[in-house]
Amino acid sequence: MYKEILDFIREKFQKPDQFIPLHEPRFVGNEKKYVMDAIDSTFVSSVGAYVDKFEEMMRAITGSKYAIATVNGTASLHAALVIAGVTSEDEVLTQPLTFIATANAIAYTHASSVFIDVDKDTLGLSPEALENWLSENAEIKDGSAYNKSTGKRIAACIPMHTFGFCCRIEKIVEICDHYHIPVIEDAAESLGSYSHGKHTGTFGLLGTFSFNGNKTVTCGGGGAIITNDDRLGKLAKHITTTAKIPHKWEYVHDMTGYNYRMPNLNAAMACAQLEQLPDFMQRKRKLADEYATFFADKPVRFVQEIPETTANHWLNTLVFDEPEQKEEFLKFSNENGVMTRPIWKLMNHLEMYKNFQHGNLAISEWLEDRVVNIPSSVII
């Protein structure tokens, strides 16, 4: 079966002998034109027309009132936590099955992570596991949720839309609203994904995105924060630009800020990439549909979007029945020039996060042993 899978992948990418990466960028639009225009303008750092244009395009794509360009997705998530009011005395609920940036951003605030299990079909935070953990461990005092065992305030919840597949975000927000817990969506991987017609990142108080080199839309490095909250939208812009009070020549800063602004050079490339997003989405969906047909009669599950959601199919994903199959396939594919990768090691299995509180993580542990990503680049 493994050879049959690789033969199919090579056929789809029309590379019978060459190395096939997991997800490589596609620069087939105005990237060079816009980057050269930014260079010619001499505005190559954090001020420039393309930064403003990028934010306008992100507002239009996501339907959010505010979009703030940042240097990368991790910076976006860190800044979102800060402006949401998370402090070193707090806890943040999130999933253990995620990229390290999610847990790292929480650590940057010196808050503690609490890991909650995921759903097997979405690979994202499980509303049922979340509700179970909160009903057993949380109490509401003075309008906020507190962990009964630690006494700490539960200041936020960060669900992640894994590989671009929408988690059950509406139910998660409903549960968190009941407990007065702000939701910050880690939408780093889900640009172009929708749940019930709404773009990911727009359900919670804040949403964050990544434009890293391996994302569907990339500018080398880049991120964005989106929100519909007037105060937080303005604060996000302020804190990510070193909290400098606007003035023609004076440098006065009124709070601890961060140098997190996206450079104009990166924004130029991002704008060119965003122009192609509809075409990229159409091509990625076509590949995913062909994968789904191919794997329909194979003894391995090809992950697909749940009803009433539209995934961007950033990384196409297989779930093997047994851990041994996963390891065999990873070895066979990578040794034969087709890049595949396992899902991340659980955050609570990493040295720096192993002592943090968590609920029953049976599904996360099951998936950790079985999930593999296969080549997913946009086919031109």
Secondary structure, 3 states (H helix, E strand, C coil): CHHHHHHHHHHHHCCCCCCECCCCCCCCCCHHHHHHHHHHHCCCCCCCHHHHHHHHHHHHHHCCCEEEEECCHHHHHHHHHHHCCCCCCEEEEECCCCCHHHHHHHHHCCCEEEECCECCCCCCECHHHHHHHHHHHEEEECCEEEECCCCCEEEEEECECHHHCCCCHHHHHHHHHHCCCCEEEECCCCCCCEECCEECCCCCCEEEEECCCCCCCCCCCCEEEEECCHHHHHHHHHHCECCECCCCCCCCECCCCCECECCHHHHHHHHHHHHCHHHHHHHHHHHHHHHHHHHCCCCEEECCCCCCEECCCCCEEEEECCHHHHHHHHHHHHHCCECCEECCCCHHHCHHHCCCCECCCHHHHHHHCCEEEECCCCCC
